[in-house]
């Protein structure tokens, strides 16, 4: 099995025993990203739109490190602290795609790392 680790300083360093992303068989598996600012490893402050933009920028940096972009994403998973945030998160999320949207599910969960409101993971093709 071929397996390449993707790691960039332009996205937050992992806060546990995992990698930012793994490429295997021309698929890119990106770990869930939360609204951490890569340079400081601090959570972004602001509303849910601000948090979601930071998550999407973190994902974008990882995609770029792998040599691809949002057009290559085939699957996303969005985790929310409250489904009441769905509309705002969905609006920001959608703005990063050019219309060929990936498959996706969005779920509300009891808790997320560092008590954030949003976490997003992705799977993309090379």
BELCORWO-V274432 format. One record per residue. N is the residue number from 1. RES is the residue in one small letter. PSI is psi in radians with two decimals (999 if undefined). D_LAST is the distance of its C-alpha to the last C-alpha in whole Angstrom. Layout:
N,RES,PSI,D_LAST ; N,RES,PSI,D_LAST
This chain:
1,x,2.29,16 ; 2,x,2.44,14 ; 3,x,2.11,13 ; 4,x,2.27,13 ; 5,x,2.33,14 ; 6,x,2.25,13 ; 7,x,2.25,16 ; 8,x,2.48,17 ; 9,x,-0.18,21 ; 10,x,0.00,20 ; 11,x,2.76,19 ; 12,x,2.46,22 ; 13,x,2.57,23 ; 14,x,2.52,23 ; 15,x,0.36,26 ; 16,x,-2.97,26 ; 17,x,1.23,25 ; 18,x,2.99,21 ; 19,x,2.80,18 ; 20,x,-0.74,16 ; 21,x,2.79,13 ; 22,x,2.35,12 ; 23,x,2.24,9 ; 24,x,2.25,10 ; 25,x,0.82,9 ; 26,x,0.37,5 ; 27,x,2.48,6 ; 28,x,2.11,7 ; 29,x,1.92,11 ; 30,x,2.20,13 ; 31,x,2.71,16 ; 32,x,2.33,19 ; 33,x,2.42,20 ; 34,x,2.98,23 ; 35,x,1.03,25 ; 36,x,2.45,26 ; 37,x,2.06,26 ; 38,x,-0.69,24 ; 39,x,-0.54,27 ; 40,x,-0.26,30 ; 41,x,0.42,28 ; 42,x,2.65,31 ; 43,x,2.46,30 ; 44,x,2.51,30 ; 45,x,2.63,33 ; 46,x,-2.83,34 ; 47,x,-3.12,33 ; 48,x,-0.55,30 ; 49,x,-0.76,29 ; 50,x,-0.76,29 ; 51,x,-0.78,27 ; 52,x,-0.70,24 ; 53,x,-0.72,24 ; 54,x,-0.73,23 ; 55,x,-0.81,21 ; 56,x,-0.65,19 ; 57,x,-0.70,19 ; 58,x,-0.77,18 ; 59,x,-0.72,15 ; 60,x,-0.74,14 ; 61,x,-0.68,15 ; 62,x,-0.76,13 ; 63,x,-0.79,10 ; 64,x,-0.66,11 ; 65,x,-0.55,12 ; 66,x,-0.09,8 ; 67,x,0.34,8 ; 68,x,-3.02,7 ; 69,x,-3.02,9 ; 70,x,-0.42,11 ; 71,x,-0.31,10 ; 72,x,-0.11,7 ; 73,x,2.25,9 ; 74,x,-0.30,10 ; 75,x,2.35,13 ; 76,x,2.63,16 ; 77,x,2.20,19 ; 78,x,2.21,22 ; 79,x,2.24,25 ; 80,x,2.60,28 ; 81,x,-0.37,31 ; 82,x,2.23,33 ; 83,x,-0.27,32 ; 84,x,-0.26,34 ; 85,x,-0.10,31 ; 86,x,-0.87,29 ; 87,x,-0.81,30 ; 88,x,-0.77,29 ; 89,x,-0.76,26 ; 90,x,-0.70,25 ; 91,x,-0.81,26 ; 92,x,-0.84,24 ; 93,x,-0.87,21 ; 94,x,-0.49,21 ; 95,x,-0.24,22 ; 96,x,-0.05,18 ; 97,x,2.70,17 ; 98,x,0.31,18 ; 99,x,-0.48,19 ; 100,x,1.39,16 ; 101,x,2.57,16 ; 102,x,2.94,14 ; 103,x,2.69,16 ; 104,x,2.66,19 ; 105,x,2.67,22 ; 106,x,2.23,24 ; 107,x,2.58,27 ; 108,x,2.39,30 ; 109,x,2.86,30 ; 110,x,-0.65,33 ; 111,x,2.62,32 ; 112,x,2.82,29 ; 113,x,2.41,29 ; 114,x,0.34,31 ; 115,x,0.58,33 ; 116,x,2.96,30 ; 117,x,-0.33,30 ; 118,x,2.44,26 ; 119,x,2.42,23 ; 120,x,2.33,19 ; 121,x,2.80,16 ; 122,x,2.71,13 ; 123,x,2.32,10 ; 124,x,2.85,7 ; 125,x,2.72,4 ; 126,x,999,0
